[in-house]
Amino acid sequence: MKRNLSEKEVRKLNSKQALVALLSKEPLNVERGLRYVNYQRKLKKLQVELIRLQTWAINNNERIIVVFEGRDAAGKGGAIRRITERINPRHMRIVALPKPSKDEKSQWYFQRYVEQFPKAGEIVLFDRSWYNRAVIEPVNNFCSSEEHKIFMNQVNDFERMILESGIHLVKIYMSISKKEQAKRFADIKSDPLKQWKMTKLDEKAQDLWEQYTEYKKAMFEKTDTELSPWKIIRANRKTEARVNVINHILQRIPYDKTLKV
């Protein structure tokens, strides 16, 4: 059903951002173009607030950790890019650790993550974290049931110590449907610029969907605490998810919202 566009909507569509959104997919979709312009405007305002948050952290020697977990292809990397693209790169780090080395396997499980913790005035974003042992490792037999049990017994105390040391900790889980994951995997496989993202674990993710769900539920039941809660972000629509992720970080960190930047 056709509808008449308002003058304000016409002005929004008469922009480079809207034209890109309109022409990126067929058939032409005016609503998609409007949504994208609105998203870009929201994102810009939120990124200004992220700069304000970072400035507050630098000025006050605050330390911030943001943990990102979720299904494969849930959009963790895309959300992290929107968080970091405008802030000062000298005072933030993105941590995406590879599989542990032989020496790291002999250490206390949390040790290699502690070594990545922020110094004063720094924001560290973990693109997957110590919660690998809660879900990914047991599903794929990368740890024993005893190692998983020990982790689940220790993790809440570990996070309590993080918070008691004065570090701000934000835990985000990005959630997508099985159908949406399959769609995104197909897109990755068909795009030469994205094919590097597809891993052996990704290849098995659809077949292991229920096992991931089982361990994910156990993780939430144990570690979604009043002191250190999880925020589940519905991520089937990427743009909405990114906005919601940033909004949550801004809500969780008690920064000075009046600070000039």
C-alpha positions as CSV (number, residue, x, y, z in Angstrom):
1,M,0.0,0.0,0.0
2,K,1.4,3.3,-1.1
3,R,1.5,6.3,1.3
4,N,2.3,9.9,1.0
5,L,5.6,11.0,2.4
6,S,5.8,14.0,4.7
7,E,8.0,16.9,3.9
8,K,10.3,15.9,6.8
9,E,10.6,12.4,5.4
10,V,11.4,13.7,1.9
11,R,14.2,15.8,3.4
12,K,15.6,12.7,5.2
13,L,15.5,10.7,2.0
14,N,17.3,13.5,0.1
15,S,20.6,12.6,1.7
16,K,23.6,10.5,0.8
17,Q,22.9,8.0,3.7
18,A,19.3,7.4,2.5
19,L,20.3,7.0,-1.1
20,V,22.9,4.4,-0.1
21,A,20.3,2.5,1.9
22,L,17.7,2.8,-0.9
23,L,20.0,1.6,-3.6
24,S,21.8,-1.1,-1.6
25,K,19.1,-3.7,-2.1
26,E,16.3,-4.5,-4.5
27,P,13.5,-3.6,-4.7
28,L,13.8,0.0,-3.6
29,N,12.4,0.3,-0.1
30,V,11.5,3.8,1.2
31,E,10.9,2.6,4.7
32,R,14.3,1.0,4.8
33,G,15.9,4.2,3.7
34,L,14.0,6.2,6.4
35,R,15.0,3.6,9.1
36,Y,18.6,3.9,8.1
37,V,18.7,7.7,8.3
38,N,17.0,7.6,11.7
39,Y,19.5,5.0,12.8
40,Q,22.5,7.1,11.7
41,R,21.1,10.1,13.6
42,K,20.6,8.1,16.8
43,L,24.1,6.6,16.4
44,K,25.8,9.9,16.1
45,K,24.1,11.2,19.3
46,L,25.1,8.1,21.1
47,Q,28.7,8.2,19.9
48,V,28.9,11.8,21.3
49,E,27.8,10.3,24.6
50,L,30.5,7.6,24.3
51,I,33.1,10.3,23.9
52,R,31.8,12.0,27.0
53,L,31.9,8.7,28.9
54,Q,35.5,8.1,27.7
55,T,36.6,11.6,28.7
56,W,35.1,11.1,32.1
57,A,37.0,7.8,32.4
58,I,40.3,9.4,31.4
59,N,39.8,12.4,33.7
60,N,38.9,10.2,36.7
61,N,41.3,7.2,36.1
62,E,38.3,5.0,35.8
63,R,38.6,1.4,34.4
64,I,35.9,-0.1,32.2
65,I,35.4,-3.6,30.9
66,V,32.6,-4.5,28.4
67,V,32.1,-8.2,27.7
68,F,30.4,-9.3,24.5
69,E,29.0,-12.8,24.2
70,G,26.4,-14.4,21.9
71,R,25.8,-16.8,19.1
72,D,28.2,-16.9,16.1
73,A,27.2,-14.2,13.6
74,A,25.1,-12.3,16.2
75,G,26.8,-9.0,15.4
76,K,29.2,-8.6,18.3
77,G,32.0,-7.3,16.0
78,G,29.7,-4.8,14.3
79,A,28.5,-3.4,17.6
80,I,32.0,-3.1,18.9
81,R,33.0,-1.2,15.7
82,R,30.2,1.4,16.3
83,I,31.2,1.8,19.9
84,T,34.9,2.4,19.1
85,E,34.9,4.2,15.7
86,R,34.7,7.7,17.3
87,I,36.4,7.4,20.6
88,N,40.1,8.0,21.3
89,P,42.0,4.8,20.3
90,R,44.8,5.5,22.7
91,H,42.5,4.9,25.7
92,M,40.7,1.8,24.6
93,R,41.4,-1.7,23.4
94,I,39.5,-4.5,21.7
95,V,40.5,-8.0,23.0
96,A,39.7,-11.1,21.0
97,L,42.1,-13.8,22.3
98,P,43.0,-16.8,20.2
99,K,42.9,-20.3,21.6
100,P,45.2,-20.6,24.6
101,S,48.9,-21.6,24.1
102,K,50.4,-24.6,25.9
103,D,51.7,-22.4,28.7
104,E,48.3,-20.7,29.1
105,K,46.6,-24.0,29.4
106,S,48.7,-24.8,32.4
107,Q,47.8,-21.5,34.1
108,W,44.7,-20.6,36.2
109,Y,41.9,-20.3,33.6
110,F,41.2,-16.6,34.3
111,Q,44.8,-15.5,34.2
112,R,45.2,-14.6,30.5
113,Y,42.0,-12.5,30.7
114,V,43.3,-10.7,33.8
115,E,46.4,-9.8,31.9
116,Q,44.2,-7.8,29.4
117,F,42.4,-5.8,32.1
118,P,42.3,-2.0,31.7
119,K,44.7,0.5,33.2
120,A,43.5,3.8,34.6
121,G,41.5,5.7,32.1
122,E,41.0,2.8,29.7
123,I,38.1,1.0,28.2
124,V,38.6,-2.7,27.2
125,L,36.0,-4.5,25.1
126,F,36.2,-8.3,25.1
127,D,35.0,-9.8,21.9
128,R,34.3,-13.1,23.7
129,S,35.7,-13.5,27.1
130,W,36.2,-15.9,30.0
131,Y,32.7,-17.1,29.2
132,N,34.1,-19.3,26.5
133,R,34.3,-21.9,29.2
134,A,30.6,-21.5,30.0
135,V,29.3,-22.4,26.5
136,I,31.7,-22.7,23.6
137,E,34.3,-25.0,25.3
138,P,31.9,-27.6,26.8
139,V,29.8,-27.7,23.6
140,N,32.8,-28.4,21.5
141,N,34.6,-30.6,24.0
142,F,37.5,-28.1,24.5
143,C,37.3,-28.6,28.2
144,S,36.3,-31.4,30.6
145,S,33.1,-31.4,32.6
146,E,35.2,-30.9,35.7
147,E,36.9,-27.8,34.2
148,H,33.5,-26.5,33.3
149,K,32.2,-27.2,36.8
150,I,35.2,-25.4,38.4
151,F,34.6,-22.4,36.2
152,M,31.0,-22.1,37.1
153,N,31.9,-22.3,40.8
154,Q,34.5,-19.6,40.5
155,V,33.1,-17.0,38.0
156,N,30.8,-15.1,40.3
157,D,33.5,-14.7,42.9
158,F,35.9,-13.6,40.1
159,E,33.5,-10.9,38.9
160,R,32.8,-9.8,42.5
161,M,36.6,-9.2,42.9
162,I,36.7,-7.3,39.6
163,L,33.9,-5.0,40.8
164,E,35.3,-4.6,44.3
165,S,38.6,-3.5,42.8
166,G,36.8,-0.5,41.3
167,I,36.5,-1.7,37.7
168,H,33.2,-1.2,35.9
169,L,32.0,-4.4,34.3
170,V,29.2,-4.6,31.7
171,K,28.1,-8.0,30.3
172,I,26.2,-8.1,27.0
173,Y,24.8,-11.1,25.3
174,M,23.7,-10.7,21.7
175,S,20.9,-13.1,20.7
176,I,19.7,-14.1,17.3
177,S,17.3,-16.7,16.0
178,K,18.4,-19.9,14.4
179,K,16.9,-18.8,11.1
180,E,18.7,-15.4,11.2
181,Q,22.0,-17.1,12.0
182,A,21.6,-19.4,8.9
183,K,20.9,-16.4,6.8
184,R,24.0,-14.5,8.0
185,F,26.2,-17.6,7.5
186,A,24.9,-17.8,3.9
187,D,25.7,-14.1,3.4
188,I,29.2,-14.5,4.8
189,K,30.0,-17.6,2.6
190,S,28.8,-15.7,-0.6
191,D,30.8,-12.5,0.1
192,P,34.5,-12.6,-0.7
193,L,35.1,-9.8,1.7
194,K,33.5,-11.7,4.6
195,Q,34.5,-15.3,4.0
196,W,37.4,-15.0,6.4
197,K,34.9,-14.7,9.2
198,M,33.6,-18.2,8.8
199,T,35.4,-20.6,11.2
200,K,35.2,-24.3,11.8
201,L,33.1,-23.6,14.9
202,D,30.7,-21.5,12.8
203,E,30.3,-24.4,10.4
204,K,28.9,-26.6,13.2
205,A,26.9,-23.9,15.0
206,Q,23.5,-24.8,13.4
207,D,23.9,-28.5,14.1
208,L,24.8,-27.7,17.7
209,W,22.1,-25.1,18.2
210,E,20.3,-27.0,21.0
211,Q,23.5,-27.8,22.9
212,Y,24.5,-24.1,22.8
213,T,21.0,-23.3,24.1
214,E,21.4,-25.7,27.0
215,Y,24.7,-24.3,28.2
216,K,23.6,-20.7,27.6
217,K,20.6,-21.2,29.9
218,A,22.8,-22.7,32.6
219,M,25.2,-19.8,32.2
220,F,22.4,-17.2,32.7
221,E,21.0,-19.1,35.7
222,K,24.3,-19.1,37.5
223,T,25.9,-15.8,36.4
224,D,23.0,-13.3,35.9
225,T,23.4,-11.9,39.4
226,E,22.3,-8.7,41.0
227,L,25.9,-7.6,41.4
228,S,26.9,-8.5,37.8
229,P,23.8,-8.9,35.6
230,W,23.6,-9.8,31.9
231,K,21.9,-7.7,29.3
232,I,20.4,-9.7,26.5
233,I,20.2,-7.7,23.3
234,R,17.8,-9.0,20.6
235,A,20.0,-8.7,17.5
236,N,18.0,-10.0,14.5
237,R,18.0,-6.4,13.3
238,K,21.6,-5.2,13.4
239,T,20.9,-1.4,13.6
240,E,18.5,-1.7,16.5
241,A,20.9,-4.0,18.3
242,R,23.8,-1.5,18.0
243,V,21.7,1.3,19.3
244,N,20.5,-0.8,22.2
245,V,24.0,-2.0,23.1
246,I,25.3,1.6,23.3
247,N,22.3,2.7,25.3
248,H,22.9,0.0,27.8
249,I,26.6,0.8,28.3
250,L,25.7,4.4,28.8
251,Q,23.1,3.5,31.4
252,R,25.3,1.1,33.3
253,I,28.4,3.4,33.7
254,P,27.8,6.3,36.1
255,Y,29.7,8.9,34.0
256,D,29.2,12.7,34.2
257,K,26.5,13.4,31.5
258,T,27.1,17.2,31.9
259,L,30.8,17.0,30.9
260,K,31.7,19.2,27.9
261,V,33.4,17.4,25.0
